[in-house]
Amino acid sequence: SGSALSHACFCYALTCSFPVSAYIILVTSLRHHLFIWSVFSPKLLYEGMHVLITAAICVFFTAMDQTNTKS
């Protein structure tokens, strides 16, 4: 059903956001080291984009489900 899909999308996006939060904390706390910018910054970019795309897909599915239930 639609609510199960919305809940699954939310749980998946929430689970994917945990590594992003860890990378933000690492990059912020260790920002003066060159190793951090060469390793964790690209990883943060990739993981952040993955979460944004996942969230956008979840919003799209939720919006489509809302329009189908109203019709």
N, C-alpha and C positions, 0 to 999 in steps of 0.2 A: 504494500500500500504506500501511499504518498508520505504519510507521517513516518513510516519506518525508513523510507529512503532519506528523508530529511534528517532523521536522527542518525542514520548511518553516515551521511555526509558530514554532519557536525562532529561526530566522534572521530572520523578519519582526519578531518582538518585539525582537530584539537590534538590528536596524536602526532601529526606531522609538525605541529608548532613547537613541540618540546625540544627537538634538536636545534631549531632556529633560536629559541630562547637561550639555550646553552651556548651557542656560537656567539650570540650578541654579548652575553656576559663575558666570555673569553676574549673577544676582540676588544671590548671596552676596557677590561681590566689590564690586559697585556698589550695595549695599543702602541707602546714604544718599542716593541721588538719587531725586527724585520721579518722574522719567521712567521709571526702571526699574520702579517699582511700578505705574505706569499702563499700561505696554506689555508688559513681559516676565512680570509676575506672572499675568495672565490667560492668556497664551500658555503658560506653564508649567503652569497648571491644566488647560488643554485637552489639551495634549500628554501630561501625566501620566495623565489619565483615559483617553486613547486607548490608552496602553501598558497600563494596568491592565485595561481591557476586553479588549484583544487577548490579554493573558496569560491572563485567565480563560477566554476561548474556547479558547485552545490547551490549557489544562489540562483543560477539559471534553472536547475531542476526543481527547486522549491517554488520559484515563480511560475514555472509551467504547471506544476501540480496545483497551485492556487487558482490558476485560470481554468484548469480542467474541472475542479470541484465546484467553482462558481457557475459554470455553464450548465 
